[in-house]
Amino acid sequence: MFYRQGLGELERGIIAELEQLRIYDCHEHLPPERQRLAVRRPLGKGEVPYLAPESQRIDDHPDAFTLFSHYCQHDLYTAGLDKETMAKILWKPGDLDWKWRVFKPYYERIVDTCFCRSAHIAMERFYGETRLTDGNYRRVSEAVAANSTPGLYRRVLRDACGIEKCINCDYDGESDEDGLIAQTIWVGEAGSFAELTELFGRAPASADEAA
């Protein structure tokens, strides 16, 4: 893996041992796998990505750009890519040649960020490429699409990453993905005294109660 480059024998040995550990992942934002494999509606102006209700979805056709559709979106926006164009590249089906032509100059500005590094590690691990290039974006897109089949979470999270269970912070918990996902329960939050009063139906009687 490219992230081992430049490491000495001791460092490589430590990483090799760490990779044998089984993990309880304490914080994820995962939709049900069936939705991850299905489709997402295009973003409206000013929206952040989220999975749409069944009636609003369109065929998503995951491709190489899907790998950069989570936190890398913020790097792309900072690099100057407007949100409307970014939505067409990351979350909508479209011509791969057009996507790459528009994506490439912004990608080159973010290619060494920590978010992009994570995407590259995943891309190398699962698709054998360390970076997107003129010569491989179609091949990676085909591999991403081919891998988007039932069992994706098990293959990636449990088999490849050694994760026994994920504590998931989003969505409705309709499936535990064969014991892989443990869903948190959303209770509520308040960011002001007025919101606390609304949440409780009355003003908190003390600081301890508010906490």
Contacts in CASP RR format, 6 or more apart in sequence:
PFRMAT RR
TARGET T0000
AUTHOR 0000-0000-0000
METHOD contacts of the structure
MODEL  1
MFYRQGLGELERGIIAELEQLRIYDCHEHLPPERQRLAVRRPLGKGEVPY
LAPESQRIDDHPDAFTLFSHYCQHDLYTAGLDKETMAKILWKPGDLDWKW
RVFKPYYERIVDTCFCRSAHIAMERFYGETRLTDGNYRRVSEAVAANSTP
GLYRRVLRDACGIEKCINCDYDGESDEDGLIAQTIWVGEAGSFAELTELF
GRAPASADEAA
1 121 0 8 1.000
1 124 0 8 1.000
1 125 0 8 1.000
2 120 0 8 1.000
2 121 0 8 1.000
2 124 0 8 1.000
2 130 0 8 1.000
3 117 0 8 1.000
3 121 0 8 1.000
4 11 0 8 1.000
4 12 0 8 1.000
4 15 0 8 1.000
7 15 0 8 1.000
21 162 0 8 1.000
22 162 0 8 1.000
22 163 0 8 1.000
22 164 0 8 1.000
23 161 0 8 1.000
23 162 0 8 1.000
23 163 0 8 1.000
23 164 0 8 1.000
24 163 0 8 1.000
24 164 0 8 1.000
24 165 0 8 1.000
24 167 0 8 1.000
25 157 0 8 1.000
25 163 0 8 1.000
25 165 0 8 1.000
25 166 0 8 1.000
25 167 0 8 1.000
26 167 0 8 1.000
27 167 0 8 1.000
27 169 0 8 1.000
28 166 0 8 1.000
28 167 0 8 1.000
28 168 0 8 1.000
28 169 0 8 1.000
28 181 0 8 1.000
29 168 0 8 1.000
29 169 0 8 1.000
29 170 0 8 1.000
30 36 0 8 1.000
30 153 0 8 1.000
30 166 0 8 1.000
30 168 0 8 1.000
30 170 0 8 1.000
30 171 0 8 1.000
30 181 0 8 1.000
31 51 0 8 1.000
31 170 0 8 1.000
31 171 0 8 1.000
32 171 0 8 1.000
32 172 0 8 1.000
32 173 0 8 1.000
32 174 0 8 1.000
32 175 0 8 1.000
32 177 0 8 1.000
33 150 0 8 1.000
33 151 0 8 1.000
33 152 0 8 1.000
33 153 0 8 1.000
33 175 0 8 1.000
33 177 0 8 1.000
34 150 0 8 1.000
34 175 0 8 1.000
35 51 0 8 1.000
35 171 0 8 1.000
36 51 0 8 1.000
36 148 0 8 1.000
36 152 0 8 1.000
36 153 0 8 1.000
37 148 0 8 1.000
37 149 0 8 1.000
37 150 0 8 1.000
37 152 0 8 1.000
38 57 0 8 1.000
38 60 0 8 1.000
39 57 0 8 1.000
39 58 0 8 1.000
39 59 0 8 1.000
39 60 0 8 1.000
40 49 0 8 1.000
40 50 0 8 1.000
40 51 0 8 1.000
40 52 0 8 1.000
40 57 0 8 1.000
40 58 0 8 1.000
40 60 0 8 1.000
40 91 0 8 1.000
41 52 0 8 1.000
41 56 0 8 1.000
41 57 0 8 1.000
41 58 0 8 1.000
42 58 0 8 1.000
42 87 0 8 1.000
42 88 0 8 1.000
42 91 0 8 1.000
42 92 0 8 1.000
43 49 0 8 1.000
43 83 0 8 1.000
43 87 0 8 1.000
43 91 0 8 1.000
44 87 0 8 1.000
45 83 0 8 1.000
45 84 0 8 1.000
46 83 0 8 1.000
49 69 0 8 1.000
49 73 0 8 1.000
49 90 0 8 1.000
49 91 0 8 1.000
51 57 0 8 1.000
51 171 0 8 1.000
58 92 0 8 1.000
58 93 0 8 1.000
59 93 0 8 1.000
60 91 0 8 1.000
60 92 0 8 1.000
60 93 0 8 1.000
61 93 0 8 1.000
61 94 0 8 1.000
61 145 0 8 1.000
62 144 0 8 1.000
62 145 0 8 1.000
62 148 0 8 1.000
63 96 0 8 1.000
63 99 0 8 1.000
63 140 0 8 1.000
63 141 0 8 1.000
63 144 0 8 1.000
63 145 0 8 1.000
64 96 0 8 1.000
64 123 0 8 1.000
64 132 0 8 1.000
64 137 0 8 1.000
64 138 0 8 1.000
64 140 0 8 1.000
64 141 0 8 1.000
64 144 0 8 1.000
65 89 0 8 1.000
65 90 0 8 1.000
65 99 0 8 1.000
65 103 0 8 1.000
65 141 0 8 1.000
66 90 0 8 1.000
66 144 0 8 1.000
67 119 0 8 1.000
67 122 0 8 1.000
67 123 0 8 1.000
67 140 0 8 1.000
67 144 0 8 1.000
68 76 0 8 1.000
68 90 0 8 1.000
68 107 0 8 1.000
68 116 0 8 1.000
68 119 0 8 1.000
69 90 0 8 1.000
69 91 0 8 1.000
70 115 0 8 1.000
71 115 0 8 1.000
71 118 0 8 1.000
72 110 0 8 1.000
72 113 0 8 1.000
72 115 0 8 1.000
72 116 0 8 1.000
72 119 0 8 1.000
73 86 0 8 1.000
73 90 0 8 1.000
74 115 0 8 1.000
75 110 0 8 1.000
75 113 0 8 1.000
75 115 0 8 1.000
75 116 0 8 1.000
76 86 0 8 1.000
76 106 0 8 1.000
76 107 0 8 1.000
76 110 0 8 1.000
77 83 0 8 1.000
77 86 0 8 1.000
78 110 0 8 1.000
79 106 0 8 1.000
79 109 0 8 1.000
79 110 0 8 1.000
80 106 0 8 1.000
80 109 0 8 1.000
81 89 0 8 1.000
81 103 0 8 1.000
81 106 0 8 1.000
85 102 0 8 1.000
88 94 0 8 1.000
88 99 0 8 1.000
89 99 0 8 1.000
89 102 0 8 1.000
89 103 0 8 1.000
96 137 0 8 1.000
96 138 0 8 1.000
96 141 0 8 1.000
100 132 0 8 1.000
100 134 0 8 1.000
100 137 0 8 1.000
104 134 0 8 1.000
107 116 0 8 1.000
107 132 0 8 1.000
110 116 0 8 1.000
111 131 0 8 1.000
120 130 0 8 1.000
120 131 0 8 1.000
123 129 0 8 1.000
123 130 0 8 1.000
123 131 0 8 1.000
123 132 0 8 1.000
123 140 0 8 1.000
124 130 0 8 1.000
125 160 0 8 1.000
126 143 0 8 1.000
126 147 0 8 1.000
126 156 0 8 1.000
126 160 0 8 1.000
127 140 0 8 1.000
127 143 0 8 1.000
127 144 0 8 1.000
127 147 0 8 1.000
129 136 0 8 1.000
129 139 0 8 1.000
129 140 0 8 1.000
132 140 0 8 1.000
147 155 0 8 1.000
153 177 0 8 1.000
153 180 0 8 1.000
153 181 0 8 1.000
154 177 0 8 1.000
154 178 0 8 1.000
154 180 0 8 1.000
157 163 0 8 1.000
157 166 0 8 1.000
157 180 0 8 1.000
158 164 0 8 1.000
158 180 0 8 1.000
163 180 0 8 1.000
164 180 0 8 1.000
165 179 0 8 1.000
165 180 0 8 1.000
165 181 0 8 1.000
165 182 0 8 1.000
166 180 0 8 1.000
166 181 0 8 1.000
166 182 0 8 1.000
167 182 0 8 1.000
167 184 0 8 1.000
168 181 0 8 1.000
168 182 0 8 1.000
168 183 0 8 1.000
168 184 0 8 1.000
169 184 0 8 1.000
171 183 0 8 1.000
172 183 0 8 1.000
173 181 0 8 1.000
173 183 0 8 1.000
175 181 0 8 1.000
176 182 0 8 1.000
176 183 0 8 1.000
188 199 0 8 1.000
189 195 0 8 1.000
190 196 0 8 1.000
190 198 0 8 1.000
190 199 0 8 1.000
193 203 0 8 1.000
193 210 0 8 1.000
196 203 0 8 1.000
196 204 0 8 1.000
196 210 0 8 1.000
197 203 0 8 1.000
197 204 0 8 1.000
204 210 0 8 1.000
END
